[in-house]
Amino acid sequence: QLQLVESGGGLVQPGGSLRLSCAASGFTLDDYVMGWFRQAPGKEREGVSCISRRNYNTNYEDFVKGRFTMSRDYARNTVYLQMNNLEPEDTAVYYCAVDLYSDGDYCELEYEYDYWGQGTQVTVSS
């Protein structure tokens, strides 16, 4: 019963903030690489950020560095994406995913992620 469920999306004005949540079940989230991805209408899916197993490292694409922060809550088995200073270009469906097989102390968005959530819509508009 491995499952990822995203929540926290919505409509926000430019410059605003949202915190996305990805609740995991069926596995201990802290033991695996987790990633956030997004897909805007008419565009290919792109990586946003990832966090390594045991929180050794995080990795962010340049277009979100300094604005987005990824973290985990061990007690809730949940990974978060705190998004600040949102821009219209951030409008997309955001997905979380897990890489069950990478075992290093780092993460890469180019890894093959094995399970995906259903996504949560983020719309940034005035």
N, C-alpha and C positions, 0 to 999 in steps of 0.2 A: 504494500500500500504506500509506496513512495509517491509523494505528492508535494507540489509547490503551489502556493496560493498567494498571488500578489494582491495588494490593496494600497489605498492611499492616494490614488490618482484623482484628478479633477480639473476644474477650470481655475486658473490663477492669472492674475495680471502680470505683465512684464515687471521684473524686479522682485516678484514675490517668491515664496518658498513652499515646498512640499516635502513630506517625508514618505517615501514608499516603503512598504513592508513586504517581505516574502517569508511566509510561515512554512516551515518544512515539517513533514511527517514521514515516518517510515525509515528514517535514518538520522544519525546525529550530525547536524549541519556543520559543526565545528571541525569535523574530521575531513572535510572535503573543500576543494576549490569551488567558490561560488562566483557567479558573474551576473552583471546587469547589462542588458542589451536594449536597443530600441529600434523601432521601425516607423518611419513617417510615411504618409500616403504617397504612393508612387516611387518610393525609394527602397533601396536594399536595407536589410537589417544591418546595424552597426553595433560594435561593442561600445560600452560606456565605461565600465569599471569592473574590477574583480578583486577578490580577497583570497589570500592563500589559506590552506589548511592551518589551523591553530593560530591564525592571525599574524603570521610571520611577516607578511608584506601585503601591500595593496598596490594596485596599478590602475592608472586612469588615462583615458584618451586626452589629448591636448585640449580639445574643445570644452572639457568640463573641469580641468585642473583649476583649483582655487575656488570652485563653485560647488562641486559635489563631493560628498564624503560617504564612503561605504563603511559599514560596521556590522557587528553581530551582537545579539543578546543571547547569551548562552542559556539562561534560564527558560526563555521562551522559544528556543530553537528557531530563531528568526534572524534574517539578515535585512539590513536597512540601506536605503539610499537617501541621504539628506541632500536636497537640491535647493540651493540658494541662488539668488539673482537670476531667476529664470528668464529666458529669452524666447521670443516666438519660434526661433529655430529649434528649440527643445521640444516642440509639440510632436508627440509620437505615442505609440503604444510601447510601454516599457515591460520587459520580460526579465524574470530571474531564471537562472539555470544552474545546474550542478554538474561538475566534472567528477565522476566517481573514481577515476583511475590515476590521475596525476598525484604524485606522492612527494614532490619537492617542497621547498620552503618559499615558494614564490608562485605567482600566477601569471597567466597570459590570456588575453582575450582570443588569441588564435587557437587555444586548446579546443579539442573536441568535447563539447558539453553534451551530456547524455540525456538529461531530463529537463523539461521546460514547463514553466507555469503558463497560465492562460493569458496573462498580460493585464495591465491596467492603463487606462487612457490618461495621458497628461496633455492638457490643452493650455497654451500660454497665449493670451489674447487680451487686448484692451477693450 
